[in-house]
Amino acid sequence: MTEARQNIHEYLAELDDIPGTRIYTAARARKGYWINQFAMSLMKADNRARFKADERAYLDEWSISEEAKVALMARDYNTLLDLGGNVYFLSKLFSSDGIPFAEAVSTMTDMTWPEYRQMMLDGGRAPQGNRSIKGGY
């Protein structure tokens, strides 16, 4: 007897049940393609210099939505993740700003950088209340 396969869309929808987590799916990758291409461009010193000299002008060279451009200039990483940005590509922006990865990630939480750092040193978030939105655990 063959095991019934789960519909891929149902499976991916289950991932939305993880509180505070954005799973980077193929659909999200397609949505954020240009955000991520922009971020990767910052690996080159001349591109970083051009971006720092006039962020808006540099962003206008890319096929990025206005919402994403505003989020990039505001360093609103949660919005960028929602728009398909990948945190590892966005790390090029953190680095261009001279901000350590963990400090930049702390801005995606409801904690200050010192609070976030201490929470991570203490072993991270407790799993209770952070595993399921629907299940409440």
N, C-alpha and C positions, 0 to 999 in steps of 0.2 A: 504494500500500500504506500502510495506517495504522500509525503507530508505536504499539506497545503502551504503555499507561499504567501507571506504577508505582503499586501500592497505596499509598494515603496513610499507612496504618499502618506499612507497611514503611519508607517514606521517613522518617517521624517517628522510628522506632526507630533509624535510622542516626544521628540527631542525638545519641543517647545515647552514641555512641562518642567524643565529643570530651571528653578528660580535663578534669575540673574545671569543666565548663560545664553549665549548666542552660538549655536552650532554652525560651523562654517561648511555649508553644503554647496553642491555644484550650482544650485540656483543663486545662492548668495554670491558665489564667486563670479558668476556672469553679471549679476547686478552691480558689483563693485569693481569690475575689471579696470576701468579708467582711474578710479581712486587708487587702486593698487599699483597701476603702471606709473602714475604720478609719484607715489611714495618711493617706488624703486628707482625712479630717475634721480632721487636725492643721494644715491650712492656715488654720483659723480660730483666732484668739488665745484666744477663750473656751474652745474645745475643748482647746487645748494646756494652758491653765491647769487645767482640770478633770482632764486626764490626769496632769499633773505632781503635782497635789494627792493623787491616789489612783489609781494606775495600774490596780490590780485592779478597782476599782469602775467605772472608765470602760470597761475592756475587757469587763466583765460586761454592759454595755449592748449589746454586739454579738453576732451569731450566729457567734462564732469558737470553734473547737474548744479544748478545754483544752490540748492539745499546742501549739497556736498561741499561746494566751495566755501559757503558760510561756515559749515562745521569744521572744515580744515583750518580756516583762519582763526576760529575760536578754540581750536584744539578740543573739540567736543567729540571725544573718542567713542562714547556710547552711540551717538548718532551715526558716526562713521561706520561702526560695526553693524548697525541696523541697515545701513545703506550698502553693505557688502564689503566694507573694508576688512582686511585681514590684519590682526594685531601684529603679526610678524613683519608684514610689509610696512604697516604704520610705524613700526619701530625705527624706520629710517627717518621719519619726521621727529620722533623723540630724540634721536641721536643728533639730528640737525639743530635741535633746540638746546642740546647739551644736557638733556634730562635722562637719568638712568631709567632703564626699562621698568623696574619695580616702582619707581616714583611716578612715572607716567601712568602705569596701570592703577595705581592708588587713586587717581582722579576718576576712575570708572566706578568707584565705590562710594559709599556714604561716609568714608573715613578720611581723615587728614593723612598726609604721608607718614608722620610719626606713628599715628595710630595703626595704620596699615602695616608698616614695618614691624611694629611690636606684635601685632596679630600673627604675622607670618613667622616671626621668631618663636612665638608661643605654639606653633604647630598648625596654623591656619584656622579657617572657620570650622566650627563644630558642624557635623553633618545634620544634626537635628534641625528641622525647619528649613533645610536647604536642599532637599532631595526631590520634592514633588510639589507643584503648585496645586494640582487637583487633590492629591492625597493629604496635603497639609503636613507632610513630614520631610 
